[in-house]
Amino acid sequence: MVKYIIVVLALFMKQGHCPGGGEVIMLNKYETIFIISPEVSEDDTQALVEKVKGLIEASGQIESVDDWGKRKLAYPINDFTEGYYVLVNFSSEPNFPHELERMYKITDGIIKDIIIKKDN
């Protein structure tokens, strides 16, 4: 009997239902890399990194942040040949990456970005 109840609960939760009547929020894993313009000062670069981290923390969970620093670009972007790279691994709801992408596009100083959904 107990085994049957556990199987039913597992199936129920897999379908997105919670026994308490609410919905189970499924978090997806993502990684994002963004490149900051080399014209941005060191203090402003760190402020920009903190801004992105704060936005992600407000809507998800940060797993790791890798600050790669200033590196040469594979090809020129907006006439820049180098940029400041930051990699962030995080978990969030499926609709959050669209908001993050919008924020990247309107933020001065970010010259390139990508968000990739990882396999859970």
Buried (B, 14 or more C-beta within 10 A) or exposed (E): EEEEEEEEEEEEEEEEBEEEEEEEEEBBBBBBBBBBBBEBEEEBBBEBBEBBBEBBEEBBEBEEBEEEEEEEBEEEBEEBEBBBBBEBBBBBEEEBBEEBEEBBEEBEBBBBBEBEEEEE
